[in-house]
Amino acid sequence: MRNPGTTPSTRTAAARRARKPLPAAAVAALCALLVAGCSSSGSSTGTGTGAASGGKVTLTVGDYGTFGYKEAGLFDAYMREHPGITIVEHTVQQESDYYPALQTHLASGSGLDDIQAVEVGRIAQVVKKQANKFVDLGTAAGVDKGAFLPWKSQQATAQGGAVIGLGTDIGPMAICYRKDLFQQAGLPTDRTEVAKLWQGDWAKFLDTGKQYQAKAPAGTFFTDSAGGLFNAVVSSSPLQYDDASGKLDYKNSPGVKTAWDLSTGAIQAGISAGLKQFDTPWNQAFANSKFATVACPSWMTAIVSDKSGPANKGKWDIAAAPSAGNWGGSFLTVPKAGKHQKEAAALAAWLTAPAQQAKVFTSVGNLPSTTGALSRPEVQGAKLDYFGDTPTGQIFAATAQSINPTVIGEWDGLVKDALTNGALLSIEQHQSDPAKAWSTAVKEIDDKVSD
């Protein structure tokens, strides 16, 4: 995704915030919202085939952010090819709201959508602790396990070999920037020259931000948020929240330390707009031209174009990030509690096949996780209309080839939420002391990990 979810998103993953569990009433209300109208999920563990028996089947798809299936016309195309199938999508903007509700439904075994998306930062936890609650898609009809990037497929493979999720997209990193604001601040606007400003070092990205801020157009900031910068820096680090064995070790991670220092440095330098990614003020800031850059995994391009609006079309461009990294990406899973597992698995397989992944990319920019789709001419030569002549496909596909897979642990999503939407946001919006904000986040993480 997306945003990501987690995301849109991843998405994405694409927006995320670690916090104490929601009160029961709030969780119940949120869950009711997420699954309103879910006619094909429940406590049954059957694999009913309503279409085959003459009835119609409604398949529900639960996701977050912008997965691009509706935008690319894929749901409509599938329903035309399968007249006995109706697809209903349930979308939540923030993955940090979506995932707790998903966990509530998994615990009860009811209220689940037929297909549930899972963000990459959560997949290790699901694989390790809840694999038995999901259909093994590796044995499902129409699934080609070898079609996916090996490291992507491995992330969703349980110890016994069951594949509980099919990769939707990956999130190779770039920087989206506003050409007009850069020009007004006296910075270059050509994407190659812009990339040279910070090539090879995220610290240079901060230096560029200070240059921008010195001559910034009134009311604008260099970048959107310290949390977004943190995610970008961590995503380009060889070791992130876990050590090489997969053990949680964020307190000693050089990647986390570098990301924290640079992000708090951005706040202190006044180059961040201080926004929480994926919240309403952040969405509005795109349209109101409040910041000049945003860390931009491929799925972020859909958000940039959607939230910036028609008035800013052609003003955004994309440059290479200081170093290659992957932020986000998601998976489609099929819970065993669903009534239509066979039909849901078939839909998930079709949506994640190379041809459909290519269509999603050319529509909203979510980069495929299958090798076949990455090499397709329509991906390599893709240009997103909103970004003008920017060779979007070339930029992201090239970055994807240089990504070195990193260890993904079961608590990565929790740690990332606590440090970005918890600690860093408290520094940005409430002027919290960085050392105290870090300590508070560590306590919150440790409390939840020890539960």
Backbone torsions as a table, in degrees:
resi	resn	phi	psi	omega
1	MET	NA	-178.0	84.6
2	ARG	50.2	-127.6	173.7
3	ASN	-115.3	-10.4	138.3
4	PRO	80.1	129.5	-143.0
5	GLY	-102.8	NA	NA
6	THR	NA	161.3	-100.4
7	THR	-79.4	NA	NA
8	PRO	NA	NA	NA
9	SER	NA	-104.9	39.4
10	THR	89.1	NA	NA
11	ARG	NA	-115.8	145.6
12	THR	44.4	124.4	145.8
13	ALA	-34.3	-30.1	-162.4
14	ALA	-8.4	NA	NA
15	ALA	NA	129.7	-173.7
16	ARG	-144.4	143.2	176.8
17	ARG	-146.5	121.6	175.8
18	ALA	-82.4	137.0	-179.2
19	ARG	-159.4	172.5	175.4
20	LYS	-62.8	150.5	-179.6
21	PRO	-54.2	143.4	179.3
22	LEU	-64.3	150.5	173.3
23	PRO	-58.2	152.3	-174.5
24	ALA	-56.8	-41.2	-178.6
25	ALA	-64.3	-39.4	-179.8
26	ALA	-67.2	-41.1	178.4
27	VAL	-62.2	-42.9	-178.9
28	ALA	-62.1	-41.8	179.8
29	ALA	-65.2	-42.5	179.7
30	LEU	-64.4	-43.7	-179.3
31	CYS	-62.4	-39.7	178.7
32	ALA	-62.9	-38.0	177.8
33	LEU	-64.3	-43.9	-175.5
34	LEU	-65.6	-34.3	-172.4
35	VAL	-111.7	13.6	179.4
36	ALA	-55.2	128.2	178.1
37	GLY	83.0	8.5	-179.7
38	CYS	-73.9	99.2	-175.6
39	SER	-91.6	-9.9	-174.4
40	SER	-114.6	12.9	177.6
41	SER	-119.7	159.1	178.8
42	GLY	171.5	-159.8	-177.1
43	SER	-83.7	-8.0	180.0
44	SER	-64.7	142.8	175.1
45	THR	-110.6	18.7	-179.5
46	GLY	-76.7	173.1	177.3
47	THR	-121.8	50.4	-174.1
48	GLY	-53.6	148.6	178.7
49	THR	-124.6	73.1	-175.0
50	GLY	-57.0	-39.7	-178.1
51	ALA	-64.5	-39.6	-177.8
52	ALA	-66.5	-27.6	-178.1
53	SER	-93.1	11.2	174.4
54	GLY	100.8	-11.2	178.3
55	GLY	-92.5	173.7	177.0
56	LYS	-98.6	148.0	-178.8
57	VAL	-113.2	129.2	172.3
58	THR	-102.9	118.0	177.7
59	LEU	-102.2	127.6	177.8
60	THR	-103.1	140.3	-178.6
61	VAL	-121.1	115.8	178.3
62	GLY	-98.8	124.8	179.8
63	ASP	-151.4	-169.5	-174.7
64	TYR	-146.9	155.7	178.4
65	GLY	64.3	-136.7	-177.7
66	THR	-124.8	99.8	175.8
67	PHE	-82.4	-21.1	172.1
68	GLY	89.2	-0.3	-177.0
69	TYR	-68.1	-43.2	177.3
70	LYS	-68.0	-44.9	-177.4
71	GLU	-62.4	-34.1	-179.7
72	ALA	-85.9	-0.3	178.6
73	GLY	76.6	16.9	-174.1
74	LEU	-74.4	-38.4	177.9
75	PHE	-61.1	-45.7	179.6
76	ASP	-62.9	-41.0	-179.9
77	ALA	-63.3	-41.5	-179.5
78	TYR	-66.7	-39.7	-179.7
79	MET	-68.4	-32.5	175.2
80	ARG	-65.5	-40.2	-179.7
81	GLU	-75.5	-22.2	-178.6
82	HIS	-129.5	80.9	-174.1
83	PRO	-61.9	-16.2	177.0
84	GLY	-85.2	-0.4	-176.4
85	ILE	-112.0	133.0	169.7
86	THR	-118.0	132.4	-178.3
87	ILE	-110.6	129.4	176.0
88	VAL	-121.8	123.6	-179.6
89	GLU	-99.1	131.8	174.5
90	HIS	-113.0	108.9	-174.0
91	THR	-114.0	133.8	173.2
92	VAL	-115.4	135.3	-175.5
93	GLN	-64.7	-46.1	-173.2
94	GLN	-100.6	124.5	178.3
95	GLU	-62.2	-28.9	-179.6
96	SER	-69.1	-18.7	170.9
97	ASP	-88.8	-37.4	-177.1
98	TYR	-64.5	-46.6	-171.3
99	TYR	-65.8	-43.8	176.8
100	PRO	-59.2	-37.9	178.1
101	ALA	-65.3	-40.4	177.2
102	LEU	-60.1	-43.4	179.7
103	GLN	-63.0	-37.7	177.5
104	THR	-62.2	-43.5	-179.9
105	HIS	-68.8	-37.8	177.8
106	LEU	-64.5	-38.0	-179.4
107	ALA	-65.9	-37.6	-178.1
108	SER	-87.1	-19.1	-177.9
109	GLY	74.1	16.6	-179.9
110	SER	-142.0	164.1	176.9
111	GLY	76.8	9.8	-178.7
112	LEU	-83.9	148.9	170.4
113	ASP	-74.5	160.0	-180.0
114	ASP	-65.4	-35.9	173.0
115	ILE	-122.4	131.0	178.1
116	GLN	-123.6	128.4	175.8
117	ALA	-79.3	147.9	175.4
118	VAL	-134.4	130.2	-177.9
119	GLU	-79.0	152.8	-174.2
120	VAL	-58.8	-32.7	179.3
121	GLY	-70.5	-13.0	179.5
122	ARG	-107.0	-16.4	-167.8
123	ILE	-63.5	-35.4	-179.0
124	ALA	-63.9	-39.1	178.6
125	GLN	-65.5	-42.9	179.2
126	VAL	-64.5	-44.1	-179.7
127	VAL	-62.4	-42.5	-174.3
128	LYS	-75.3	-37.9	-170.2
129	LYS	-111.0	-17.2	-172.1
130	GLN	-134.2	17.9	-176.4
131	ALA	-57.2	-32.3	-177.9
132	ASN	-71.1	-7.7	178.9
133	LYS	-92.5	0.1	-175.3
134	PHE	-125.1	150.6	176.5
135	VAL	-68.3	140.4	173.9
136	ASP	-76.6	101.0	-177.2
137	LEU	-76.8	-12.3	177.5
138	GLY	-65.5	-21.1	179.8
139	THR	-107.1	3.0	-177.8
140	ALA	-76.3	148.5	179.1
141	ALA	-62.3	136.5	176.5
142	GLY	87.6	-4.3	-178.8
143	VAL	-93.3	128.1	175.2
144	ASP	-112.2	98.2	-177.3
145	LYS	-60.7	-30.8	-178.4
146	GLY	-75.7	-5.3	-178.4
147	ALA	-76.7	-22.0	-173.7
148	PHE	-89.1	155.0	171.3
149	LEU	-54.9	132.2	-173.7
150	PRO	-53.8	-42.4	-178.0
151	TRP	-69.9	-29.6	177.9
152	LYS	-69.2	-46.6	180.0
153	SER	-63.2	-39.4	-177.9
154	GLN	-62.6	-33.0	-178.4
155	GLN	-60.9	-27.1	-176.8
156	ALA	-108.5	18.2	-178.9
157	THR	-105.1	124.1	-179.3
158	ALA	-76.6	168.8	-174.9
159	GLN	-58.6	-34.5	179.8
160	GLY	-82.8	-0.2	177.8
161	GLY	101.6	-6.1	179.1
162	ALA	-68.5	134.7	177.3
163	VAL	-97.9	106.8	-174.2
164	ILE	-93.3	-7.7	179.7
165	GLY	-146.9	143.8	175.4
166	LEU	-103.9	128.0	-176.0
167	GLY	-64.1	132.9	176.7
168	THR	-92.7	-51.4	-174.2
169	ASP	-154.7	171.4	171.4
170	ILE	-125.9	169.0	-174.0
171	GLY	-125.4	60.7	176.4
172	PRO	-59.0	141.0	-168.2
173	MET	-90.8	140.9	169.1
174	ALA	-143.8	-174.2	174.3
175	ILE	-122.1	120.1	171.7
176	CYS	-88.3	134.1	-176.1
177	TYR	-141.1	154.4	179.8
178	ARG	-91.7	112.8	-178.1
179	LYS	-61.8	-41.1	-176.9
180	ASP	-66.5	-40.1	179.3
181	LEU	-70.3	-37.2	175.6
182	PHE	-61.1	-43.8	-179.6
183	GLN	-61.9	-43.6	-179.5
184	GLN	-65.1	-26.8	179.5
185	ALA	-91.4	5.2	177.1
186	GLY	80.6	18.9	178.7
187	LEU	-101.3	157.2	177.4
188	PRO	-63.8	158.2	-179.3
189	THR	-118.1	-18.9	177.5
190	ASP	-66.6	133.4	-172.2
191	ARG	-61.4	-32.9	178.7
192	THR	-69.2	-43.0	179.1
193	GLU	-69.2	-35.9	177.5
194	VAL	-62.9	-44.5	-179.8
195	ALA	-60.6	-33.3	179.6
196	LYS	-66.5	-23.9	-178.9
197	LEU	-59.9	-33.9	-175.4
198	TRP	-128.2	14.3	-174.8
199	GLN	-54.1	126.2	172.3
200	GLY	83.2	-2.5	-174.0
201	ASP	-157.8	117.7	178.8
202	TRP	-65.5	-23.7	176.4
203	ALA	-62.7	-32.6	176.7
204	LYS	-67.3	-28.9	176.3
205	PHE	-62.9	-42.5	175.9
206	LEU	-64.5	-40.2	178.2
207	ASP	-60.1	-41.4	177.7
208	THR	-63.2	-38.8	178.3
209	GLY	-60.7	-39.1	178.8
210	LYS	-67.4	-38.2	175.6
211	GLN	-62.3	-43.8	179.1
212	TYR	-61.0	-48.4	-173.3
213	GLN	-64.1	-28.4	179.8
214	ALA	-63.8	-29.0	-179.5
215	LYS	-127.6	25.4	-173.1
216	ALA	-64.7	141.3	170.3
217	PRO	-56.2	143.6	-173.9
218	ALA	-52.6	132.8	174.8
219	GLY	81.0	7.7	-178.7
220	THR	-113.5	158.1	177.2
221	PHE	-126.2	160.3	-177.1
222	PHE	-66.1	-44.5	-176.9
223	THR	-135.8	167.4	-169.9
224	ASP	-79.4	-41.0	-172.7
225	SER	-160.9	151.0	174.3
226	ALA	-69.1	-33.2	178.4
227	GLY	-63.5	-41.0	177.1
228	GLY	-64.4	-40.5	177.1
229	LEU	-63.6	-43.1	179.1
230	PHE	-57.7	-49.9	-180.0
231	ASN	-58.9	-39.9	-179.1
232	ALA	-64.8	-44.6	-178.3
233	VAL	-66.8	-46.2	178.9
234	VAL	-60.6	-40.4	-176.6
235	SER	-64.5	-20.8	179.6
236	SER	-99.3	10.6	-179.4
237	SER	-96.4	141.8	-178.8
238	PRO	-64.2	-36.6	173.2
239	LEU	-121.7	130.4	-174.4
240	GLN	-109.3	-98.4	-176.3
241	TYR	-93.1	-9.1	-174.9
242	ASP	-128.2	156.3	175.5
243	ASP	-82.1	-178.0	-174.4
244	ALA	-62.8	-22.7	-179.9
245	SER	-87.0	-6.3	-178.8
246	GLY	95.9	2.8	179.7
247	LYS	-81.0	135.5	178.7
248	LEU	-57.4	125.5	-174.4
249	ASP	-152.1	36.7	-174.6
250	TYR	-63.8	-28.0	-178.0
251	LYS	-66.1	-25.7	-179.0
252	ASN	-110.1	9.5	-176.0
253	SER	-78.5	122.2	175.6
254	PRO	-59.9	-35.7	179.3
255	GLY	-64.2	-42.6	178.5
256	VAL	-67.0	-41.2	179.6
257	LYS	-62.3	-45.3	179.1
258	THR	-61.8	-45.2	-179.3
259	ALA	-62.9	-41.3	179.5
260	TRP	-64.4	-47.3	-178.6
261	ASP	-62.0	-43.3	-179.2
262	LEU	-68.9	-38.3	-178.3
263	SER	-69.7	-44.2	176.1
264	THR	-66.9	-31.9	175.6
265	GLY	-64.6	-37.8	178.0
266	ALA	-64.6	-38.5	178.2
267	ILE	-65.0	-47.5	-177.8
268	GLN	-64.1	-30.6	-179.9
269	ALA	-81.5	-8.3	178.0
270	GLY	72.7	26.8	-177.4
271	ILE	-102.2	-0.9	178.6
272	SER	-104.0	142.2	177.9
273	ALA	-74.3	-10.3	174.7
274	GLY	72.2	28.8	-176.2
275	LEU	-96.9	155.7	172.1
276	LYS	-92.5	120.1	-176.7
277	GLN	-59.0	138.4	175.3
278	PHE	77.4	-1.1	172.2
279	ASP	-81.5	166.4	-177.7
280	THR	-57.8	-46.0	179.1
281	PRO	-60.0	-35.9	176.5
282	TRP	-64.9	-44.9	177.1
283	ASN	-57.5	-45.6	-177.6
284	GLN	-67.7	-30.2	-178.2
285	ALA	-65.1	-29.1	175.0
286	PHE	-60.6	-51.5	-177.5
287	ALA	-66.3	-31.1	-177.7
288	ASN	-91.7	8.0	174.7
289	SER	55.2	50.5	-176.0
290	LYS	-90.3	-13.8	178.4
291	PHE	-145.3	157.2	-170.9
292	ALA	-102.2	-16.8	179.7
293	THR	-140.6	155.7	170.4
294	VAL	-147.0	133.0	174.1
295	ALA	-58.2	129.4	-160.2
296	CYS	-131.4	78.3	166.5
297	PRO	-61.3	161.9	-171.2
298	SER	-54.4	-37.9	-178.7
299	TRP	-68.6	-18.2	-179.5
300	MET	-69.2	-22.8	-178.6
301	THR	-60.6	-33.2	178.0
302	ALA	-65.5	-38.7	179.5
303	ILE	-70.0	-43.0	179.3
304	VAL	-56.4	-48.7	-177.0
305	SER	-69.2	-39.3	-178.2
306	ASP	-68.8	-46.8	-173.6
307	LYS	-81.9	-27.4	-180.0
308	SER	-73.7	-30.2	174.4
309	GLY	81.2	168.6	-176.3
310	PRO	-57.9	-32.4	-176.6
311	ALA	-64.3	-23.3	-177.8
312	ASN	-107.7	11.9	177.9
313	LYS	-61.5	133.4	179.8
314	GLY	86.3	-6.4	-179.2
315	LYS	-90.3	-20.2	179.9
316	TRP	-92.2	145.4	173.2
317	ASP	-136.4	176.1	-175.5
318	ILE	-132.1	127.2	177.4
319	ALA	-121.4	157.5	177.3
320	ALA	-61.7	145.1	177.0
321	ALA	-77.0	166.0	178.5
322	PRO	-54.9	-36.2	175.7
323	SER	-150.7	153.8	-175.1
324	ALA	-70.2	143.5	177.2
325	GLY	-165.1	167.7	178.4
326	ASN	-122.8	119.0	177.1
327	TRP	-118.1	106.8	173.5
328	GLY	98.0	-166.3	-170.4
329	GLY	112.6	154.8	-174.4
330	SER	-141.9	-178.9	-179.3
331	PHE	-138.3	152.8	170.4
332	LEU	-104.7	129.7	179.0
333	THR	-120.8	161.2	176.8
334	VAL	-124.6	105.4	179.4
335	PRO	-65.4	143.3	178.2
336	LYS	-69.4	-17.2	179.6
337	ALA	-75.2	-9.4	-179.4
338	GLY	-73.6	151.9	-179.3
339	LYS	-81.9	-19.1	-172.8
340	HIS	-125.4	58.1	-174.8
341	GLN	-62.4	-43.2	-177.9
342	LYS	-61.9	-47.7	179.8
343	GLU	-67.1	-37.9	179.4
344	ALA	-65.5	-42.3	178.4
345	ALA	-63.2	-38.4	178.9
346	ALA	-64.8	-41.3	178.0
347	LEU	-66.0	-43.5	179.2
348	ALA	-61.3	-41.0	178.9
349	ALA	-63.6	-41.1	-179.1
350	TRP	-68.9	-43.3	-178.4
351	LEU	-64.4	-29.9	-176.7
352	THR	-99.7	4.9	176.7
353	ALA	-70.4	154.3	-175.1
354	PRO	-51.8	-43.5	-176.9
355	ALA	-61.8	-41.6	-179.4
356	GLN	-74.5	-37.0	177.2
357	GLN	-61.6	-37.4	178.2
358	ALA	-64.3	-39.5	179.5
359	LYS	-66.3	-39.0	177.6
360	VAL	-62.7	-42.9	-179.2
361	PHE	-62.8	-46.1	-178.3
362	THR	-69.6	-16.5	178.7
363	SER	-90.9	-49.2	-174.4
364	VAL	-126.5	-7.9	174.2
365	GLY	96.3	6.3	176.7
366	ASN	-75.6	114.1	-171.2
367	LEU	-74.1	134.2	-176.7
368	PRO	-60.2	152.8	175.6
369	SER	-106.7	8.2	176.2
370	THR	-106.5	141.2	-178.5
371	THR	-65.3	-34.6	180.0
372	GLY	-63.9	-40.6	179.9
373	ALA	-70.4	-38.3	-179.1
374	LEU	-61.3	-30.0	-177.3
375	SER	-93.3	-2.8	-178.5
376	ARG	-68.9	142.3	-178.8
377	PRO	-56.3	-36.4	-177.8
378	GLU	-69.5	-21.7	175.0
379	VAL	-84.5	-49.1	-179.5
380	GLN	-59.3	-37.1	-176.8
381	GLY	-100.4	13.0	-173.8
382	ALA	-68.5	141.1	170.9
383	LYS	-133.6	127.3	177.3
384	LEU	-83.2	127.4	-173.1
385	ASP	-54.2	-37.2	-176.4
386	TYR	-64.4	-29.0	-176.5
387	PHE	-97.0	13.0	176.0
388	GLY	67.0	-128.5	-174.3
389	ASP	-91.0	11.3	179.8
390	THR	-60.3	125.4	179.8
391	PRO	-77.1	71.5	-172.4
392	THR	-55.1	-46.8	-178.2
393	GLY	-60.2	-46.3	-179.9
394	GLN	-61.9	-43.1	-176.4
395	ILE	-62.2	-51.3	-175.1
396	PHE	-77.1	-36.8	179.0
397	ALA	-65.1	-38.3	178.5
398	ALA	-65.1	-41.7	178.1
399	THR	-64.1	-39.4	-178.9
400	ALA	-58.8	-35.8	-178.1
401	GLN	-71.1	-19.8	-176.6
402	SER	-102.6	5.3	179.4
403	ILE	-74.8	129.9	173.4
404	ASN	-97.6	117.4	-178.1
405	PRO	-54.9	141.1	179.0
406	THR	-117.2	164.7	179.1
407	VAL	-72.2	129.8	176.2
408	ILE	-110.4	120.0	-178.6
409	GLY	-103.2	169.0	-174.3
410	GLU	-70.9	-18.8	-177.1
411	TRP	-106.4	8.7	-175.6
412	ASP	-57.6	-44.7	-179.4
413	GLY	-62.2	-41.9	178.6
414	LEU	-61.8	-47.8	-178.1
415	VAL	-64.0	-44.7	-179.4
416	LYS	-60.5	-43.7	178.8
417	ASP	-61.2	-45.1	-176.8
418	ALA	-64.2	-37.7	-176.8
419	LEU	-81.8	-29.8	-177.7
420	THR	-93.9	-64.9	-177.3
421	ASN	-80.1	-4.6	173.5
422	GLY	-103.9	-79.7	-171.7
423	ALA	-65.1	-54.9	-176.1
424	LEU	-64.5	-37.5	179.4
425	LEU	-66.3	-35.0	178.3
426	SER	-67.8	-32.2	176.4
427	ILE	-69.6	-44.1	-177.0
428	GLU	-68.2	-45.2	-170.2
429	GLN	-99.8	-18.4	-178.1
430	HIS	-126.6	10.5	176.6
431	GLN	54.7	35.4	177.6
432	SER	-65.9	150.5	175.6
433	ASP	-68.4	128.8	-176.6
434	PRO	-55.0	-42.4	-179.0
435	ALA	-64.5	-40.9	179.5
436	LYS	-70.1	-38.1	179.0
437	ALA	-63.5	-40.8	176.9
438	TRP	-62.7	-46.2	-178.8
439	SER	-62.4	-40.4	178.4
440	THR	-62.9	-42.7	179.0
441	ALA	-64.9	-41.7	179.5
442	VAL	-61.2	-43.2	179.4
443	LYS	-63.0	-43.8	179.6
444	GLU	-61.4	-44.2	179.2
445	ILE	-63.3	-48.6	-177.4
446	ASP	-62.1	-39.3	178.9
447	ASP	-61.4	-41.7	-177.3
448	LYS	-76.5	-35.3	179.2
449	VAL	-68.0	-32.3	-177.6
450	SER	-82.6	-10.0	-179.5
451	ASP	-62.9	NA	NA
